[in-house]
Amino acid sequence: MANAPKEATNAIGLEEICTARQDPPKGQKTFTVEEAVETIGFGRFHIALFLIMGSTGMVFFGYMVFSIVLGLLADRYGRWKILLLSFLWGAYFSLLTSFSPSYIWFVFLRTMVGGGVSGHAQGLIIKTEFLPTKYRGYMLPLSQVFWLAGSLLIIGLASVVNPTIGWRWLVRIASIPGIVLILVFKFIPESARYNVSTGNDEAALATLRRIAKMNRAAMPEGVLREPANERRGRFKDLIHPKYLRTTLQIWIIWLGIAFAYYGVILASAELLEQDLVCGSPTPAGEEAGDGSEESRSPCHCRLFGPSAYQTMIISTVGEIALNPLNTLGINFLGRRLSLCITMACTALFFLLLNICTSSAGMTGFLFMLRALVSANFNTIYIYTAEVYPTTMRALGMGTSGSLCRVGAMVAPFISQVLMSASFIGALCLFASVCIVCAISAFTLPIETKGRALQQVK
């Protein structure tokens, strides 16, 4: 009973907020942000936005913790503010990492970098909320191209900088793009969908007019009118009966995809480093070692040579090998069926690793696995951004990203510990998880292909 006056006051406050927004004259046309985005269409604004946001793709515990926090804050206070904060945070701690006095400090500072990187997912949210429906399935997968470009750039830099002036300068040089990108943040607008959810129709309208002008397109006729929603970024909305099943299945898929993705990367390193030849249980070259205690130690560090960097480049390029097919799949088969197929194929190729084959054959299997797990990530990122309404879209992405890091942290115990004890056991575990994810993807209750983004729950 003591809460009754407070609830009444809150209700009066909300009523005053709603009535303060002037209704358009009777008979005057109105439009929503969704209608404005579809009318304005795709153009130069979206190309520029993708070039800037894609460059953000150029450490797990920090990511896991901050992913949820920043997602919640982005739903409550705006995508733009959190994205800028994550850029500043990541660039600052990345630069500090290069001055680490010890390994403990290095780990701590990289953890803080991971916290900043977790906010970069808001870039995908902003792109999703500005893109017309028919372009989302084609443009969002292109984000993977920027990830590839950033990965290849850092590998190329490492091959030149590490052997000459050391890793500290590599970290400093790698921090420069993030610092430079902060300077162009003024170009990135706050999401119009977020603005109308807070009742700030004027800011949303100004953003839409700016985009229409840049794209040389016309605005819809009438007055922008959408209901505001004061309840944003609430955890209980994710487990509301309407979204409970979707949320739980998405979490399973995110955890499983990350488990498989990092499992492939770590298993690849193990298999290629050992250079196992069919029929020979002994790693090639072991007998050629110097036999010293240091060289036999699992903690012995060996500097990468040119061939190691070459292998890293080839495996990284594999991440985009299936991008064209993946793009066609999510647009013609839908997000659910496409993800189900790629997850099932991932399970199959994990099992194929047990086949007695040549070194080239093993490399081919690993290449395909890298391509498939990347396609899985591509699809689930898009689906998660599309399935939730604006009021909890960032939080939905944040919690999913957090579960993703749990899978990433478990993967090393399987691909580097269990695999040493039971190779087939580790492969069967990876394959089983992928099958569970494939079933979860196929049975997701909502298909987002061709579906307008939802504004409220």
C-alpha positions as CSV (number, residue, x, y, z in Angstrom):
1,M,0.0,0.0,0.0
2,A,2.9,2.3,0.7
3,N,3.8,2.1,-3.0
4,A,0.4,3.2,-4.2
5,P,0.9,7.0,-4.0
6,K,4.3,6.6,-5.8
7,E,2.7,4.5,-8.5
8,A,-0.1,7.1,-8.9
9,T,2.5,9.9,-9.2
10,N,4.4,7.9,-11.8
11,A,1.2,7.3,-13.8
12,I,0.3,11.0,-13.7
13,G,3.8,11.8,-14.9
14,L,3.6,9.4,-17.8
15,E,0.2,10.7,-18.7
16,E,1.6,14.3,-18.8
17,I,4.4,13.2,-21.0
18,C,2.0,11.6,-23.4
19,T,-0.4,14.5,-23.5
20,A,2.4,17.0,-23.9
21,R,3.1,15.7,-27.4
22,Q,0.7,17.6,-29.7
23,D,-1.5,15.6,-31.9
24,P,-1.5,16.5,-35.6
25,P,-4.5,18.4,-36.9
26,K,-7.5,16.1,-37.8
27,G,-7.1,14.7,-41.3
28,Q,-3.4,15.4,-41.6
29,K,-1.2,12.5,-42.8
30,T,1.3,10.9,-40.4
31,F,4.2,8.5,-40.9
32,T,6.5,6.3,-38.7
33,V,10.2,6.0,-38.8
34,E,9.9,2.6,-40.5
35,E,7.9,4.2,-43.3
36,A,10.4,7.1,-43.5
37,V,13.3,4.7,-43.7
38,E,11.6,2.7,-46.5
39,T,10.7,5.8,-48.4
40,I,14.1,7.4,-48.2
41,G,15.6,4.1,-49.4
42,F,19.3,3.2,-49.7
43,G,21.9,5.7,-50.8
44,R,25.1,7.6,-50.1
45,F,24.4,8.0,-46.4
46,H,24.3,4.2,-45.9
47,I,27.5,3.7,-47.9
48,A,29.3,6.3,-45.8
49,L,27.9,4.8,-42.6
50,F,29.1,1.3,-43.5
51,L,32.6,2.5,-44.4
52,I,32.9,4.2,-41.0
53,M,31.2,1.5,-38.9
54,G,32.8,-1.4,-40.7
55,S,36.3,0.0,-39.8
56,T,35.5,-0.8,-36.1
57,G,36.3,-4.5,-36.9
58,M,40.0,-3.5,-37.6
59,V,39.6,-10.9,-24.8
60,F,36.8,-12.4,-23.6
61,F,36.1,-11.7,-19.9
62,G,36.0,-7.9,-20.4
63,Y,33.8,-8.4,-23.4
64,M,31.5,-10.8,-21.5
65,V,30.9,-8.4,-18.6
66,F,30.7,-5.1,-20.5
67,S,28.6,-6.5,-23.3
68,I,25.5,-6.7,-21.1
69,V,26.1,-3.4,-19.4
70,L,26.7,-1.4,-22.6
71,G,23.7,-3.1,-24.3
72,L,21.5,-2.1,-21.4
73,L,22.8,1.5,-21.4
74,A,22.5,1.8,-25.2
75,D,18.7,0.9,-25.0
76,R,18.3,3.5,-22.2
77,Y,20.6,6.3,-23.2
78,G,21.2,5.9,-26.9
79,R,23.3,3.9,-29.3
80,W,25.6,6.8,-30.4
81,K,26.8,7.7,-26.8
82,I,27.7,4.1,-26.0
83,L,29.4,3.6,-29.3
84,L,31.5,6.7,-28.8
85,L,32.3,5.6,-25.3
86,S,33.4,2.2,-26.4
87,F,35.7,3.7,-29.1
88,L,37.3,6.0,-26.5
89,W,37.6,3.2,-24.0
90,G,39.0,0.7,-26.4
91,A,41.5,3.1,-27.9
92,Y,42.7,4.4,-24.5
93,F,43.3,0.9,-23.0
94,S,44.7,-0.5,-26.2
95,L,47.4,2.3,-26.2
96,L,48.1,1.6,-22.5
97,T,48.6,-2.1,-23.2
98,S,51.8,-1.2,-25.1
99,F,53.3,0.1,-21.9
100,S,52.5,-3.0,-19.8
101,P,55.3,-3.6,-17.2
102,S,54.4,-7.3,-16.7
103,Y,52.2,-10.1,-18.0
104,I,49.6,-9.5,-15.3
105,W,49.2,-5.9,-16.4
106,F,49.0,-7.0,-20.0
107,V,46.2,-9.4,-19.3
108,F,44.3,-6.8,-17.2
109,L,44.6,-4.0,-19.8
110,R,43.6,-6.4,-22.7
111,T,40.5,-7.3,-20.6
112,M,39.7,-3.6,-20.4
113,V,40.1,-3.4,-24.2
114,G,37.6,-6.2,-24.5
115,G,35.2,-4.2,-22.4
116,G,35.4,-1.4,-24.9
117,V,35.2,-3.6,-28.0
118,S,31.9,-5.1,-26.6
119,G,30.3,-1.8,-27.3
120,H,31.1,-1.9,-31.0
121,A,28.1,-4.1,-31.5
122,Q,26.0,-0.9,-31.3
123,G,27.5,-0.1,-34.7
124,L,25.6,-3.1,-36.2
125,I,22.4,-1.9,-34.3
126,I,22.7,1.5,-35.8
127,K,23.2,0.1,-39.3
128,T,20.3,-2.3,-38.9
129,E,17.9,0.5,-37.7
130,F,18.7,2.8,-40.6
131,L,18.6,0.2,-43.4
132,P,15.4,-0.4,-45.5
133,T,14.1,-3.9,-45.0
134,K,15.0,-5.2,-48.5
135,Y,18.6,-4.1,-48.1
136,R,19.4,-5.5,-44.7
137,G,20.0,-9.0,-45.9
138,Y,22.5,-7.8,-48.5
139,M,24.3,-5.0,-46.7
140,L,24.7,-6.4,-43.2
141,P,26.7,-9.5,-44.3
142,L,29.2,-7.0,-45.9
143,S,30.4,-6.1,-42.4
144,Q,32.4,-9.3,-42.6
145,V,34.5,-7.7,-45.3
146,F,35.7,-5.1,-42.9
147,W,36.5,-7.7,-40.3
148,L,38.6,-9.5,-42.9
149,A,40.4,-6.3,-44.0
150,G,41.2,-5.5,-40.4
151,S,42.5,-9.0,-39.7
152,L,44.7,-9.1,-42.8
153,L,46.0,-5.6,-41.9
154,I,47.1,-6.7,-38.4
155,I,48.7,-9.9,-39.7
156,G,50.6,-7.9,-42.3
157,L,51.7,-5.4,-39.7
158,A,52.7,-8.1,-37.3
159,S,54.9,-9.8,-39.9
160,V,56.8,-6.6,-40.4
161,V,56.7,-4.9,-37.0
162,N,57.2,-7.8,-34.6
163,P,60.5,-9.0,-35.8
164,T,61.9,-5.5,-36.1
165,I,60.7,-3.1,-33.4
166,G,58.6,-5.4,-31.3
167,W,55.1,-6.1,-30.2
168,R,54.7,-2.9,-28.2
169,W,54.9,-0.8,-31.3
170,L,52.6,-3.2,-33.1
171,V,49.9,-2.4,-30.4
172,R,50.6,1.3,-30.7
173,I,50.3,1.3,-34.5
174,A,47.2,-0.9,-34.4
175,S,45.5,1.7,-32.0
176,I,45.8,4.5,-34.6
177,P,42.8,3.6,-36.8
178,G,40.5,3.5,-33.7
179,I,41.7,7.0,-32.6
180,V,41.3,8.4,-36.1
181,L,37.8,7.0,-36.4
182,I,36.7,9.0,-33.3
183,L,37.2,12.1,-35.4
184,V,34.4,11.1,-37.8
185,F,31.9,10.3,-35.1
186,K,30.1,13.6,-35.7
187,F,28.9,12.2,-39.0
188,I,27.1,9.2,-37.3
189,P,23.7,10.2,-36.1
190,E,21.8,8.8,-33.2
191,S,19.2,6.2,-34.2
192,A,15.9,7.7,-35.3
193,R,14.2,4.7,-33.9
194,Y,15.8,5.2,-30.5
195,N,14.8,8.9,-30.6
196,V,11.1,8.3,-31.2
197,S,11.1,5.6,-28.5
198,T,12.1,8.3,-26.0
199,G,9.6,10.8,-27.4
200,N,12.2,12.9,-29.1
201,D,10.4,13.1,-32.5
202,E,12.1,16.4,-33.5
203,A,15.6,14.8,-33.3
204,A,14.4,11.8,-35.2
205,L,12.8,13.9,-37.9
206,A,16.0,16.0,-38.3
207,T,18.0,12.9,-38.7
208,L,15.6,11.5,-41.3
209,R,15.6,14.7,-43.3
210,R,19.4,14.8,-43.2
211,I,19.6,11.3,-44.6
212,A,16.9,12.0,-47.2
213,K,18.9,15.1,-48.4
214,M,22.1,13.1,-48.5
215,N,20.5,10.3,-50.5
216,R,18.7,12.8,-52.7
217,A,15.4,11.2,-51.8
218,A,12.0,12.5,-50.7
219,M,10.5,12.3,-47.2
220,P,7.1,10.7,-46.8
221,E,4.1,13.1,-46.6
222,G,2.7,14.0,-43.3
223,V,3.9,14.3,-39.7
224,L,6.2,11.8,-37.9
225,R,4.1,10.1,-35.2
226,E,5.0,7.1,-33.2
227,P,4.2,6.2,-29.5
228,A,7.0,6.8,-27.0
229,N,8.0,4.1,-24.6
230,E,9.5,4.9,-21.2
231,R,10.4,1.3,-20.5
232,R,13.5,0.5,-22.3
233,G,16.5,-1.8,-21.7
234,R,14.8,-4.1,-19.1
235,F,16.0,-7.7,-18.6
236,K,12.5,-8.9,-17.8
237,D,11.4,-7.9,-21.4
238,L,13.9,-10.5,-22.8
239,I,12.1,-13.3,-20.9
240,H,8.6,-12.0,-21.5
241,P,6.4,-14.8,-22.7
242,K,6.3,-13.3,-26.2
243,Y,10.1,-13.5,-26.5
244,L,11.1,-16.1,-23.9
245,R,11.5,-19.0,-26.3
246,T,13.3,-16.8,-28.9
247,T,15.7,-15.5,-26.3
248,L,16.6,-18.9,-24.8
249,Q,17.2,-20.4,-28.3
250,I,19.2,-17.4,-29.4
251,W,21.4,-17.7,-26.3
252,I,22.0,-21.4,-27.0
253,I,22.9,-20.6,-30.6
254,W,25.3,-17.8,-29.7
255,L,27.1,-19.9,-27.1
256,G,27.4,-22.9,-29.5
257,I,28.6,-20.8,-32.4
258,A,31.3,-19.2,-30.4
259,F,32.3,-22.6,-28.9
260,A,32.7,-23.9,-32.5
261,Y,34.3,-20.8,-33.9
262,Y,37.1,-20.6,-31.4
263,G,37.3,-24.3,-31.2
264,V,38.1,-24.4,-34.9
265,I,40.7,-21.6,-34.6
266,L,42.5,-23.3,-31.6
267,A,42.2,-26.8,-33.1
268,S,43.6,-25.5,-36.4
269,A,46.7,-24.1,-34.6
270,E,47.2,-27.4,-32.8
271,L,46.8,-29.6,-35.9
272,L,48.9,-27.4,-38.1
273,E,51.6,-27.0,-35.5
274,Q,51.8,-30.7,-34.9
275,D,51.7,-31.3,-38.7
276,L,50.2,-34.7,-38.2
277,V,50.6,-37.0,-41.2
278,C,48.1,-39.8,-41.9
279,G,49.1,-43.0,-40.3
280,S,51.8,-41.4,-38.1
281,P,50.9,-40.6,-34.5
282,T,54.2,-38.7,-34.1
283,P,54.2,-35.0,-35.1
284,A,56.4,-34.5,-38.1
285,G,59.7,-32.8,-37.2
286,E,59.7,-33.8,-33.6
287,E,62.7,-36.0,-34.1
288,A,64.4,-33.2,-35.9
289,G,64.3,-31.0,-32.7
290,D,67.3,-30.2,-30.7
291,G,66.0,-32.4,-27.9
292,S,66.7,-29.7,-25.3
293,E,64.5,-29.5,-22.2
294,E,63.5,-25.9,-23.2
295,S,62.3,-27.0,-26.7
296,R,60.2,-29.8,-25.2
297,S,58.5,-27.5,-22.7
298,P,54.9,-26.6,-23.4
299,C,55.7,-23.1,-22.3
300,H,58.5,-22.6,-24.7
301,C,57.8,-19.7,-27.1
302,R,58.8,-19.8,-30.7
303,L,58.8,-16.7,-32.9
304,F,56.5,-16.8,-36.0
305,G,58.3,-17.2,-39.3
306,P,57.1,-16.1,-42.8
307,S,55.3,-19.5,-43.3
308,A,53.3,-19.0,-40.1
309,Y,52.0,-15.6,-41.1
310,Q,51.2,-17.1,-44.5
311,T,49.1,-19.8,-42.9
312,M,47.3,-17.2,-40.8
313,I,46.5,-15.2,-43.9
314,I,45.1,-18.2,-45.7
315,S,42.9,-19.3,-42.8
316,T,41.7,-15.7,-42.3
317,V,40.6,-15.4,-45.9
318,G,38.6,-18.6,-45.3
319,E,36.3,-16.6,-43.1
320,I,34.8,-14.8,-46.1
321,A,34.9,-17.7,-48.5
322,L,31.2,-18.5,-48.1
323,N,30.0,-14.9,-47.7
324,P,28.3,-14.7,-51.2
325,L,26.5,-18.0,-50.6
326,N,25.6,-17.1,-47.1
327,T,24.2,-13.8,-48.3
328,L,22.1,-15.6,-50.9
329,G,20.9,-18.1,-48.3
330,I,19.7,-15.6,-45.8
331,N,17.8,-13.6,-48.5
332,F,16.2,-16.5,-50.3
333,L,15.9,-19.3,-47.7
334,G,15.5,-17.0,-44.7
335,R,17.6,-16.5,-41.6
336,R,16.5,-19.6,-39.8
337,L,16.9,-22.2,-42.5
338,S,20.2,-20.7,-43.7
339,L,21.6,-20.9,-40.2
340,C,20.3,-24.4,-39.7
341,I,22.1,-25.6,-42.9
342,T,25.4,-24.0,-42.1
343,M,25.4,-25.3,-38.6
344,A,24.6,-28.8,-39.8
345,C,27.5,-28.6,-42.3
346,T,29.8,-27.3,-39.5
347,A,29.0,-30.5,-37.5
348,L,29.7,-32.6,-40.6
349,F,33.1,-31.0,-41.3
350,F,34.1,-31.4,-37.6
351,L,33.6,-35.2,-38.0
352,L,35.5,-35.2,-41.3
353,L,38.6,-34.1,-39.5
354,N,38.8,-37.7,-38.2
355,I,39.2,-39.0,-41.7
356,C,42.7,-40.3,-42.6
357,T,43.9,-37.7,-45.2
358,S,46.9,-35.8,-46.4
359,S,48.2,-32.5,-45.0
360,A,46.5,-30.7,-47.9
361,G,43.2,-32.5,-47.2
362,M,43.4,-31.5,-43.5
363,T,44.0,-27.9,-44.5
364,G,41.0,-28.0,-46.8
365,F,38.7,-29.3,-44.1
366,L,40.0,-26.6,-41.7
367,F,39.5,-23.9,-44.4
368,M,35.9,-25.0,-44.9
369,L,35.2,-25.1,-41.2
370,R,36.6,-21.6,-40.8
371,A,34.3,-20.5,-43.6
372,L,31.2,-22.2,-42.1
373,V,31.6,-21.0,-38.5
374,S,32.1,-17.4,-39.9
375,A,28.9,-17.8,-41.9
376,N,27.1,-18.9,-38.7
377,F,28.3,-15.8,-36.8
378,N,27.2,-13.6,-39.7
379,T,23.6,-14.9,-39.7
380,I,23.0,-14.9,-36.0
381,Y,24.3,-11.3,-35.7
382,I,21.8,-10.2,-38.3
383,Y,18.9,-12.3,-36.8
384,T,19.5,-11.0,-33.3
385,A,19.5,-7.4,-34.4
386,E,16.3,-7.9,-36.4
387,V,14.2,-10.0,-34.1
388,Y,14.0,-7.7,-31.0
389,P,12.1,-4.4,-30.9
390,T,13.9,-1.1,-30.5
391,T,13.2,-0.9,-26.8
392,M,15.4,-4.0,-26.1
393,R,17.4,-4.5,-29.3
394,A,20.8,-3.4,-27.8
395,L,20.2,-5.4,-24.6
396,G,19.3,-8.5,-26.6
397,M,22.5,-8.2,-28.6
398,G,24.5,-7.5,-25.4
399,T,23.3,-10.5,-23.5
400,S,23.9,-12.7,-26.5
401,G,27.4,-11.4,-26.9
402,S,28.0,-12.2,-23.3
403,L,26.9,-15.8,-23.7
404,C,29.1,-15.9,-26.8
405,R,32.2,-15.2,-24.7
406,V,31.3,-18.0,-22.3
407,G,31.4,-20.4,-25.3
408,A,34.7,-18.8,-26.3
409,M,36.3,-19.4,-22.9
410,V,35.2,-23.0,-22.8
411,A,36.5,-23.9,-26.3
412,P,40.3,-24.0,-25.3
413,F,39.6,-26.8,-22.8
414,I,38.1,-29.0,-25.5
415,S,40.3,-28.1,-28.5
416,Q,43.6,-28.1,-26.6
417,V,43.0,-30.4,-23.6
418,L,40.4,-32.9,-24.4
419,M,41.6,-33.2,-28.0
420,S,45.0,-34.3,-26.8
421,A,43.4,-37.1,-24.7
422,S,40.7,-38.1,-27.2
423,F,40.7,-36.6,-30.7
424,I,37.5,-38.3,-31.8
425,G,35.8,-37.4,-28.4
426,A,36.6,-33.7,-28.9
427,L,35.3,-33.8,-32.5
428,C,32.1,-35.5,-31.5
429,L,31.5,-32.9,-28.8
430,F,32.0,-30.0,-31.2
431,A,29.7,-31.7,-33.8
432,S,27.0,-32.4,-31.1
433,V,26.9,-28.8,-30.0
434,C,26.6,-27.7,-33.7
435,I,23.6,-30.1,-34.2
436,V,21.9,-28.7,-31.1
437,C,22.4,-25.2,-32.6
438,A,21.1,-26.3,-36.0
439,I,17.9,-27.7,-34.4
440,S,17.5,-24.5,-32.3
441,A,17.9,-22.4,-35.4
442,F,15.3,-24.4,-37.4
443,T,12.8,-24.1,-34.6
444,L,13.1,-20.4,-33.9
445,P,9.6,-19.1,-33.6
446,I,10.2,-15.9,-35.6
447,E,11.5,-15.5,-39.1
448,T,12.9,-12.0,-39.7
449,K,13.4,-12.2,-43.5
450,G,11.3,-9.3,-45.0
451,R,10.0,-8.4,-41.6
452,A,9.9,-4.7,-40.6
453,L,11.8,-3.9,-37.4
454,Q,9.5,-3.8,-34.4
455,Q,9.5,-0.5,-32.5
456,V,7.8,-1.7,-29.3
457,K,7.3,-5.0,-27.6
